[in-house]
Amino acid sequence: MVLDSGLPDAVGDDERLARLVHERSKFNSAGAKPAAFVPPANGALSVARHSAEPVEELERLALEYLGGKRAYGAATLLASEVRTIGLDVLAEEPPPRHANILGWPTSTDEDEQKAQRKLRALELASKAGWVAFAGGAS
């Protein structure tokens, strides 16, 4: 099945994902910090599906996704890299080209759950590349 964006409903392993970063505390000169990949309480970490578009296209997506908030850059990785650590990526439109990273560890022990999720976030950050946006810190 094809989504409104024209992308397939299944996110392929070779697809590039971008985690848009709009908080200064979630990146440094080396790239995205693990905090950029910690999922919200609902366990659905928002990402954009993109290919080899120029940086300007990612910046346009950031404006659309973030409702005009300034994004400093994007942490980029392949869907296969997400899946190798036991998480999954599922398309969820709208907005166009949106997906969520799902499958985060759960536990009845809140501290254990938090620790396991932070570990996955650290793994994602270590695999991610960094694309700085114009006017953003690099």
C-alpha positions as CSV (number, residue, x, y, z in Angstrom):
1,M,0.0,0.0,0.0
2,V,1.2,3.5,-0.8
3,L,0.6,6.4,1.7
4,D,-0.5,10.0,0.8
5,S,3.1,11.0,0.7
6,G,3.8,8.5,-2.1
7,L,6.0,6.4,0.2
8,P,5.2,2.7,0.9
9,D,3.4,2.0,4.2
10,A,6.2,-0.4,5.2
11,V,9.4,1.4,6.2
12,G,12.3,-0.4,4.5
13,D,15.6,-1.2,6.2
14,D,17.5,0.9,3.7
15,E,15.3,4.0,4.4
16,R,17.0,7.0,6.0
17,L,15.4,8.5,9.1
18,A,15.8,12.0,10.5
19,R,15.3,12.8,14.2
20,L,14.7,16.6,14.1
21,V,16.5,18.4,17.0
22,H,15.0,21.7,18.2
23,E,16.5,21.9,21.7
24,R,20.1,23.0,22.2
25,S,20.5,20.7,25.1
26,K,20.1,17.6,22.8
27,F,23.1,18.1,20.6
28,N,26.7,19.3,20.7
29,S,29.5,19.8,18.1
30,A,29.8,16.0,17.8
31,G,26.1,15.6,16.9
32,A,22.9,14.4,18.6
33,K,23.2,13.5,22.3
34,P,21.4,10.4,23.5
35,A,18.7,12.7,25.0
36,A,17.5,13.4,21.5
37,F,16.5,9.8,21.2
38,V,14.8,9.2,24.5
39,P,11.1,8.4,23.7
40,P,8.2,10.4,25.2
41,A,5.9,8.7,27.8
42,N,3.8,7.2,25.0
43,G,6.8,5.3,23.6
44,A,6.5,6.7,20.1
45,L,9.7,8.6,19.0
46,S,8.9,10.8,16.0
47,V,11.1,10.7,13.0
48,A,10.9,11.8,9.3
49,R,11.5,9.5,6.5
50,H,13.8,11.0,3.9
51,S,16.2,10.0,1.2
52,A,19.2,11.8,-0.1
53,E,17.5,15.2,-0.3
54,P,19.5,18.3,0.2
55,V,19.7,19.8,3.7
56,E,17.1,22.4,2.6
57,E,14.5,19.7,2.3
58,L,15.1,18.5,5.8
59,E,14.9,22.1,7.0
60,R,11.5,22.4,5.2
61,L,10.3,19.2,6.9
62,A,11.4,20.5,10.2
63,L,9.4,23.7,9.8
64,E,6.3,21.6,8.9
65,Y,6.7,19.0,11.6
66,L,7.6,21.5,14.4
67,G,5.0,24.1,13.6
68,G,7.5,26.8,12.9
69,K,9.9,26.1,15.8
70,R,13.5,26.4,15.0
71,A,15.3,23.2,14.4
72,Y,19.1,23.1,14.8
73,G,19.7,20.0,12.8
74,A,18.8,16.4,12.3
75,A,20.3,13.1,13.6
76,T,20.1,10.7,10.7
77,L,20.3,6.9,10.6
78,L,19.0,4.0,8.6
79,A,15.9,2.0,9.7
80,S,18.0,-1.1,9.8
81,E,20.2,0.5,12.5
82,V,17.1,1.0,14.6
83,R,16.0,-2.6,14.1
84,T,19.4,-4.0,14.9
85,I,19.0,-2.9,18.5
86,G,15.5,-4.4,18.9
87,L,13.3,-1.4,18.0
88,D,11.1,-1.0,15.0
89,V,10.0,1.8,12.7
90,L,6.4,2.2,11.6
91,A,5.0,4.8,9.2
92,E,2.4,7.0,10.7
93,E,1.0,9.8,8.5
94,P,0.0,12.6,8.7
95,P,2.1,14.6,8.5
96,P,3.6,13.3,5.2
97,R,6.7,11.1,5.6
98,H,6.2,10.8,9.3
99,A,7.2,7.6,11.2
100,N,7.6,6.5,14.8
101,I,10.4,4.4,16.4
102,L,8.5,1.9,18.6
103,G,9.2,-1.2,20.7
104,W,11.0,0.5,23.6
105,P,11.6,-1.7,26.6
106,T,8.8,-1.7,29.2
107,S,9.0,-2.8,32.8
108,T,6.9,-2.6,36.0
109,D,10.1,-1.2,37.6
110,E,10.1,2.4,36.4
111,D,13.8,2.8,37.1
112,E,14.7,-0.3,35.1
113,Q,12.5,0.8,32.2
114,K,14.1,4.3,32.2
115,A,17.6,2.7,32.2
116,Q,16.8,0.3,29.4
117,R,15.3,3.1,27.3
118,K,18.4,5.4,27.9
119,L,20.6,2.5,26.8
120,R,18.7,2.2,23.5
121,A,18.9,6.0,23.1
122,L,22.6,5.9,23.6
123,E,23.0,3.2,20.9
124,L,20.9,5.2,18.4
125,A,23.0,8.4,19.1
126,S,26.2,6.4,18.6
127,K,25.0,5.3,15.1
128,A,23.5,8.6,14.0
129,G,25.0,11.1,11.7
130,W,24.4,14.8,12.1
131,V,23.1,17.4,9.6
132,A,23.3,21.0,10.9
133,F,20.8,23.4,9.6
134,A,21.6,26.9,8.3
135,G,21.9,29.2,11.3
136,G,22.1,26.2,13.7
137,A,25.1,25.2,15.6
138,S,27.3,22.7,14.0
